Amino acid sequence: MKFTDDPLDDESVTVIGGGFGGLSAAAYLAQAGADVTVLERNERLGGAANRIERDGFRFDTGPSWYLMPDVFERFFEHFNREPDDYYTIDQLDPHYRVFFTDSPPQPEKGAPDSDEIDPVCDWVSTSPDREQSREIFAAYEDGGGETFDAYLDEAEYAYEVGMEHFVYEDRSRVRDMLDLDVARCGRGLSLLGSMQEHVEGYFDEPKLQQLLQYTLVFLGGSPHNTPALYNLMAHVDYNLGVYYPEGGIYSVVEGIVELGREHGVGYRTSVEVTDIQNTASGLVLQTTDGRSHTDVAVANANPAHVERDLLSPAERSHDPDYWDDRTYAPSALLWYLGVEGEVDPLAHHSLVFPEDWDPHFEQLFEDPQWPENPAYYLAVPSKTDDSVAPEGHHAVVILVPIAPGLDDGSERRERYRDRLLNDLARNVGVDLRDRIVVEESACVSEFADRFNYPQGTALGMAHTLTQTGPLRPSHRASKVEDLYYVGGYTNPGIGVPMTLISGEQVADAVVEDRTGGGGRLDRVLGRSVPLSW
């Protein structure tokens, strides 16, 4: 979209890192008139949201859930575009399937019929039909249906208020929280206390508690360290639904890259920034491809890496020990498997939960070690998209959350792979062991080496009470005037939708600082973009 008054005209901006946050920021800043270049150290854009292509199989390497479609619609609406200008999404049915590994199957609670598979676990399937999900809760607990309705009503309220007043509004500084509007809007929200305490106030059945809390792993937390405010994720799950972009999440990366190109963004891959110098004439970036000057730098690289490795000690906002003391989200052991034959009863998204998952969370956050009885996730996008696997085969991704910083040598990975495949065969009834034709893995080492993630976390900083809102790293580097941060380490936090919003917020900050005020980018550009739910 062409504006008569480009507030960043003649300004040069370099975005360091081409993950979702960096790509979003680049598009917004280019729309504001800046000359924007994205530098990505790896061969392809996307950061951890990338793609493996091998022998006819295609795997998303990172995010695989397309949640909060309203956020994607809002992002493209800023540019007078729609998501389907760049990619096509389909709502999944079922949204996902959950396997509980402690009891025999109970088909009346949502298990699919199958004459060939006889797993030993109970399972449920959620769908776009909210009434079907309600029946699951009613079947497990007396009065569960009515309680489910009440829980979702509160979650919807929390989502609407939270998104409008705490997410879309950048409140990355403590002073941003100190206004009457925040206090007024916050009334009625469960801002304090843990998710575990909150959910226990509604449901006694552990399986129902798990169904309402599994999304916390996407936020990098546990039921015991994530604030109750994140009950809003139940609205995301059960009301907004789960979708799939044809070709996988990397299709969304390609769409946002194309949108940026339309607005003049330049992209350079296989170029790593090795030093940031703050000089009298502006910022100087030392890269593997030479030196370059820029008026503004926006780091999609995480702030721990930037401060420790790219800035001089005098220009760091924190002591090195500060980053060691953060609570990081889990890392992950990921297996990308090309499998011959069918994989029923797995759905596009499946989760396998032990009867008691507290020990797994303790081994993630309290006593870091490889989990003895893990909860794990499986993605089978070929259930929906036959372009990601050859005919007669499936693309299967298995993900186990593990504590960051663990030793993940090849021998340990192989032992854990065998353990997972045995568990999958025994508890779910899906035996992949003799049918794998392609396999690759990623774990702590890859996240640390390829993306400079602290301790090899897969997601970033967890959304604990002391790492939420203004207690997360700011968009603005406090000691380097023209350096900014974007992505999951800053506000609003972890997840693809949040990093898209982060791109908007950092662009607002740049425009405000470079023009001497004026507030949100929408107002600076003289446009009005409604919030959509």
C-alpha positions in Angstrom: 0.0 0.0 0.0 1.4 3.4 -1.0 1.2 6.2 1.6 1.7 9.9 0.8 3.7 10.4 4.0 6.3 7.7 4.5 7.6 8.3 8.1 10.7 6.3 7.5 11.6 7.6 4.0 15.3 7.5 3.4 16.0 5.5 6.5 17.9 2.2 6.2 16.9 -0.7 8.4 18.7 -4.0 8.7 16.8 -6.9 10.2 19.1 -9.5 11.7 17.5 -12.9 11.3 14.7 -14.1 9.0 12.3 -15.9 11.4 8.7 -15.0 11.6 9.3 -12.0 13.8 12.0 -10.6 11.5 10.0 -11.1 8.4 7.0 -9.4 9.9 9.0 -6.4 11.1 10.6 -6.1 7.7 7.3 -5.9 5.9 5.9 -3.3 8.3 9.0 -1.2 8.2 9.2 -1.3 4.4 5.5 -0.3 4.3 6.5 2.7 6.4 9.0 3.8 3.8 12.2 2.3 5.0 14.9 0.7 2.9 14.9 -2.7 4.5 17.3 -5.6 4.2 16.9 -9.0 6.0 20.2 -10.8 6.7 19.8 -14.6 7.5 22.8 -16.7 8.5 21.2 -20.0 7.2 20.6 -20.9 3.6 16.9 -20.3 3.8 14.6 -17.8 5.4 12.3 -18.9 8.2 14.6 -19.4 11.2 13.5 -22.5 13.1 10.3 -22.6 11.0 12.0 -24.3 8.1 11.6 -27.3 5.8 13.3 -30.6 5.2 12.9 -32.1 1.7 14.2 -35.6 1.0 13.2 -38.5 -1.2 9.7 -37.1 -1.9 9.0 -36.3 1.8 8.5 -32.7 3.1 8.7 -31.9 6.8 8.1 -28.6 8.7 11.1 -28.5 11.0 9.6 -26.2 13.6 6.0 -24.9 14.2 3.4 -27.2 12.8 0.1 -25.8 14.3 -1.7 -23.0 12.6 -3.7 -21.4 15.5 -5.3 -18.0 15.9 -6.3 -17.4 12.3 -7.6 -14.0 13.3 -4.0 -12.8 13.9 -2.9 -13.9 10.4 -5.9 -12.2 8.9 -5.1 -9.0 10.8 -1.5 -9.1 9.7 -2.3 -9.3 6.0 -5.1 -6.8 6.4 -2.5 -4.2 7.3 -1.2 -4.6 3.7 -4.7 -4.8 2.1 -4.1 -8.5 1.5 -5.6 -11.7 2.8 -3.9 -15.0 3.7 -5.3 -16.8 0.7 -3.5 -14.3 -1.6 -0.4 -16.3 -0.6 -1.5 -19.7 0.7 -4.6 -21.8 1.4 -5.7 -23.0 4.8 -8.1 -25.9 5.7 -9.7 -26.4 9.1 -8.7 -29.8 10.5 -11.3 -32.4 11.5 -10.4 -33.7 13.9 -8.4 -30.8 15.3 -6.2 -33.4 17.1 -6.4 -36.7 18.9 -5.2 -37.3 22.5 -4.1 -40.8 23.7 -4.1 -41.4 27.4 -1.8 -44.3 28.2 -3.5 -45.6 31.4 -6.7 -47.4 30.4 -8.5 -49.4 27.6 -10.2 -47.5 24.8 -13.6 -46.0 25.3 -15.1 -45.3 21.9 -18.0 -43.3 23.4 -15.5 -40.6 24.3 -14.5 -39.9 20.8 -12.2 -42.8 19.7 -12.4 -43.6 16.0 -13.6 -47.1 14.9 -10.9 -49.4 13.7 -10.9 -53.2 13.1 -7.1 -53.4 12.6 -5.7 -51.5 15.6 -6.3 -52.5 19.2 -4.3 -50.0 21.3 -4.3 -50.3 25.1 -5.0 -46.6 25.8 -8.1 -44.4 26.1 -8.4 -41.7 23.5 -10.5 -38.7 22.5 -10.8 -36.6 19.3 -11.7 -33.0 19.3 -13.3 -31.4 16.3 -14.6 -28.1 14.9 -18.0 -29.1 16.5 -17.9 -27.6 19.9 -20.8 -29.8 21.0 -18.7 -32.9 20.3 -15.9 -31.5 22.5 -18.5 -30.7 25.2 -19.7 -34.3 25.2 -16.1 -35.4 25.9 -16.1 -33.3 29.1 -19.6 -34.5 30.0 -18.5 -38.1 29.6 -15.5 -37.9 31.9 -17.1 -35.9 34.8 -20.6 -35.3 36.2 -21.7 -31.8 35.1 -18.6 -31.6 32.9 -20.5 -30.2 29.9 -21.9 -27.2 31.8 -18.5 -26.6 33.4 -16.9 -26.8 30.0 -19.2 -24.0 28.8 -18.4 -21.8 31.8 -14.7 -22.4 31.3 -14.8 -21.4 27.6 -16.9 -18.3 28.4 -14.2 -17.1 30.7 -11.5 -18.1 28.2 -13.2 -16.1 25.5 -13.4 -13.1 27.7 -9.8 -13.4 28.6 -8.8 -13.8 25.0 -10.7 -10.7 23.8 -9.6 -8.5 26.7 -6.1 -9.9 26.7 -5.5 -9.5 23.0 -6.9 -6.0 22.7 -5.3 -4.5 25.8 -2.3 -6.7 26.6 -1.1 -8.2 23.3 -1.9 -5.9 20.4 -1.0 -2.9 22.7 2.8 -3.0 23.3 3.2 -3.0 27.0 6.9 -3.9 27.1 7.8 -1.3 29.8 6.6 -1.3 33.4 5.2 2.2 32.9 3.0 0.9 30.1 1.1 -1.1 32.7 0.5 1.9 35.0 -2.6 3.4 33.5 -6.3 3.2 34.5 -7.3 1.6 31.3 -5.1 -1.4 32.0 -6.5 -1.7 35.6 -10.1 -1.4 34.4 -9.7 -4.0 31.6 -7.8 -6.3 33.9 -10.8 -6.7 36.3 -12.3 -10.1 36.0 -9.2 -11.7 34.5 -7.3 -14.4 36.3 -4.0 -12.6 36.1 -2.3 -14.3 39.0 -2.0 -17.9 40.3 -1.0 -20.8 38.1 -2.9 -22.5 35.4 -3.0 -25.7 37.5 -4.8 -23.9 40.3 -7.1 -22.3 37.9 -8.1 -25.5 36.0 -8.5 -27.4 39.3 -11.2 -24.9 40.2 -13.2 -26.2 37.4 -12.4 -29.9 36.9 -11.3 -32.8 39.1 -10.6 -35.3 36.4 -6.9 -35.2 35.5 -7.5 -36.1 31.8 -9.8 -33.0 31.5 -7.2 -30.9 33.1 -4.6 -32.2 30.6 -6.9 -31.4 27.7 -7.1 -27.8 28.9 -3.4 -27.4 29.6 -1.5 -29.2 26.9 -1.2 -25.9 24.9 1.1 -24.6 27.7 3.9 -26.5 26.1 3.5 -24.2 23.1 4.2 -21.3 25.5 7.2 -23.0 26.9 5.7 -23.5 30.4 4.1 -26.0 32.7 0.7 -26.0 34.5 2.6 -25.0 37.6 4.6 -22.0 36.3 2.4 -20.5 33.7 0.0 -17.6 34.9 -3.7 -18.4 34.9 -4.2 -15.6 32.3 -3.3 -18.1 29.7 -6.6 -19.9 30.1 -7.3 -17.9 27.0 -5.6 -20.7 25.1 -8.8 -22.8 25.5 -10.7 -20.2 23.4 -7.9 -20.5 20.8 -8.2 -24.3 20.9 -11.9 -25.0 21.1 -13.6 -21.9 19.6 -11.1 -20.5 17.0 -10.0 -24.0 15.8 -6.9 -25.6 14.3 -6.0 -25.1 10.7 -3.4 -26.3 8.2 -1.8 -24.3 5.4 -1.4 -26.4 2.3 2.2 -27.3 1.9 2.9 -26.8 5.6 3.8 -23.9 7.8 6.7 -23.1 5.5 4.1 -22.0 3.0 3.3 -19.2 5.4 7.0 -18.2 5.6 7.0 -18.1 1.8 3.9 -16.0 1.7 5.2 -13.4 4.1 8.5 -13.2 2.2 6.6 -12.6 -1.0 4.6 -9.9 0.7 7.8 -8.2 1.9 9.2 -8.3 -1.7 6.1 -6.6 -2.9 7.0 -3.7 -0.5 10.7 -3.6 -1.5 12.3 -5.8 1.2 15.6 -7.3 0.2 16.7 -10.6 1.5 20.2 -12.0 1.8 20.8 -15.5 3.0 24.0 -17.3 4.2 25.1 -14.0 5.7 25.9 -13.9 9.4 26.3 -10.8 11.5 29.3 -11.2 13.7 29.6 -7.8 15.4 27.5 -4.7 16.0 29.4 -1.4 16.4 27.7 1.7 17.7 29.5 4.6 16.0 28.9 8.4 15.8 27.7 7.9 12.2 25.3 5.1 13.1 25.4 1.4 13.5 28.0 -0.7 11.6 27.4 -4.4 11.2 30.3 -6.7 10.6 29.1 -9.7 8.6 30.6 -12.7 6.9 30.1 -10.8 3.7 31.8 -7.6 4.8 30.8 -4.4 6.7 27.6 -2.4 6.3 26.2 0.8 7.7 22.5 1.0 8.8 20.4 3.7 10.5 18.4 1.1 12.4 19.1 -2.6 13.3 16.2 -4.9 14.3 17.5 -8.2 15.8 15.3 -11.2 15.3 18.4 -13.0 16.7 17.7 -13.5 20.4 18.9 -10.8 22.8 21.1 -13.2 24.8 23.1 -14.0 21.7 23.2 -10.3 20.6 24.4 -9.1 24.0 26.9 -11.8 24.6 28.4 -12.2 21.1 27.7 -9.1 19.1 27.9 -6.1 21.4 30.7 -4.7 23.5 30.5 -5.1 27.3 29.7 -1.4 27.7 26.7 -1.6 25.4 25.0 -4.7 26.9 21.8 -4.1 28.9 22.5 -7.1 31.2 25.3 -8.9 32.8 26.1 -12.3 31.1 24.8 -14.1 34.2 21.4 -12.5 33.7 20.8 -14.8 30.7 21.9 -17.9 32.6 19.3 -17.2 35.2 16.3 -17.0 32.9 13.7 -19.7 32.7 13.9 -21.1 29.2 11.2 -23.0 27.5 11.9 -26.7 26.8 14.1 -27.9 24.0 12.9 -30.8 22.0 14.0 -34.1 20.5 12.5 -34.2 17.0 12.4 -37.2 14.7 11.4 -36.6 11.1 10.3 -40.0 9.7 9.2 -41.1 6.2 7.1 -44.1 6.8 5.7 -46.7 4.4 2.1 -47.8 4.9 -0.7 -46.5 7.1 -0.4 -45.0 10.5 -4.0 -45.2 11.9 -5.3 -44.2 14.4 -2.9 -41.2 14.4 -4.6 -38.0 13.2 -2.9 -35.0 11.6 -2.1 -33.8 15.2 -1.8 -36.4 18.0 -0.7 -36.2 21.6 0.3 -39.0 23.9 -0.1 -38.4 27.6 1.0 -40.5 30.6 -1.5 -40.9 33.4 0.6 -38.5 35.5 2.5 -35.9 33.5 3.8 -34.0 36.6 7.1 -36.0 36.6 7.8 -35.0 33.0 7.3 -31.3 33.8 9.5 -31.7 36.9 12.2 -33.1 34.6 11.7 -30.1 32.3 11.9 -27.3 34.9 12.9 -28.5 38.4 15.3 -31.4 37.9 16.5 -31.3 34.3 17.0 -34.7 32.9 15.7 -36.9 30.1 12.1 -37.8 31.0 11.4 -41.3 32.2 7.7 -41.4 31.1 7.3 -38.5 28.6 4.3 -36.8 27.1 4.9 -36.5 23.4 3.4 -35.1 20.2 3.1 -36.5 16.6 2.4 -34.6 13.4 1.3 -36.5 10.3 0.6 -33.8 7.8 0.2 -36.4 5.0 -3.2 -37.2 6.6 -4.3 -33.9 5.2 -1.8 -33.1 2.4 -0.8 -35.8 0.0 1.9 -33.5 -1.4 4.2 -34.0 1.6 4.8 -37.7 1.1 5.0 -40.2 -1.8 2.0 -42.3 -2.5 1.5 -45.1 0.0 3.7 -43.3 2.6 3.3 -40.8 5.4 5.4 -38.0 6.8 5.6 -38.4 10.6 7.2 -36.0 13.1 7.7 -37.1 16.7 8.4 -34.4 19.3 9.4 -34.9 22.9 9.8 -31.8 25.1 13.1 -32.1 27.0 14.9 -29.7 29.3 17.3 -27.3 27.6 21.0 -27.9 28.1 20.9 -31.7 28.2 23.5 -33.9 26.5 22.0 -35.1 23.3 24.7 -37.2 21.7 23.8 -39.6 18.9 23.8 -42.7 21.1 21.4 -41.1 23.5 19.1 -40.0 20.7 19.0 -43.5 19.2 18.2 -45.0 22.6 15.3 -42.6 23.1 14.1 -43.1 19.5 13.8 -46.8 20.1 12.0 -46.1 23.4 9.5 -43.8 21.7 8.8 -46.2 18.9 8.3 -49.0 21.4 5.9 -46.9 23.4 4.0 -45.8 20.3 3.5 -49.5 19.3 2.6 -50.7 22.7 0.2 -47.9 23.9 -1.2 -46.4 20.6 -1.0 -49.5 18.4 1.1 -47.9 15.7 4.2 -49.8 14.9 6.6 -47.9 12.7 9.8 -49.8 13.5 10.2 -51.8 10.3 8.6 -49.2 7.9 10.9 -46.2 8.2 12.5 -45.3 4.9 13.7 -41.7 5.7 14.7 -40.3 9.1 16.5 -37.2 10.4 16.6 -35.7 13.9 17.1 -32.4 15.7 17.7 -31.7 19.3 19.4 -29.4 21.8 22.6 -29.2 19.7 20.9 -28.0 16.5 18.9 -25.3 18.3 22.1 -24.0 19.9 24.3 -24.3 16.9 22.0 -23.3 14.0 20.0 -20.6 15.8 22.2 -19.5 18.8 19.3 -20.3 21.2 20.4 -20.2 24.8 21.0 -23.7 26.2 19.5 -25.1 23.1 15.9 -24.1 24.0 13.5 -24.8 21.1 11.1 -21.9 21.9 12.7 -19.1 23.9 11.9 -17.7 27.3 9.1 -19.4 29.0 5.9 -17.5 29.9 6.3 -17.6 33.6 4.8 -14.9 35.9 8.2 -13.2 36.1 8.7 -13.4 32.3 5.4 -12.0 31.0 4.6 -8.6 29.7 7.0 -5.8 30.7 9.2 -8.5 32.5 10.3 -9.9 29.1 13.2 -8.2 27.2 12.1 -4.9 25.7 11.8 -4.1 22.1 14.4 -1.4 22.6 18.0 -2.0 23.5 18.6 0.3 26.5 22.2 1.2 25.7 22.2 1.2 21.9 19.8 3.9 20.7 19.0 2.4 17.2 19.0 -1.3 18.1 15.7 -3.1 18.6 14.6 -6.7 19.2 11.7 -8.7 17.7 10.5 -12.2 18.1 9.6 -14.7 20.7 12.1 -13.5 23.4 10.3 -10.1 23.6 6.7 -9.1 23.7 4.1 -10.5 23.2 6.0 -13.8 23.4 6.3 -17.3 22.0 4.4 -18.6 19.0 4.0 -17.7 15.3 1.0 -15.4 15.9 2.8 -13.6 18.7 5.9 -13.0 16.7 3.9 -11.6 13.8 2.4 -9.1 16.3 5.9 -8.5 17.7 7.0 -7.3 14.2 4.2 -4.8 14.2 5.2 -3.5 17.7 8.8 -3.1 16.9 7.9 -1.2 13.8 5.7 1.1 15.9 8.7 1.6 18.3 11.0 2.5 15.4 8.6 4.9 13.8 7.8 6.6 17.2 11.5 7.0 18.0 12.6 8.2 14.6 9.7 10.7 14.2 9.8 12.0 17.7 6.6 10.5 18.9 3.2 9.8 17.5 2.5 6.4 19.0 1.2 3.5 17.0 2.2 2.9 13.4 -1.5 2.9 12.4 -1.8 6.5 13.6 1.5 7.6 12.1 0.5 6.3 8.8 -2.9 7.8 9.1 -4.8 4.6 8.7 -7.3 2.7 10.8 -7.0 -1.0 11.1 -9.8 -2.6 13.2 -9.1 -5.4 15.6 -10.7 -8.6 14.4 -11.4 -11.6 16.5 
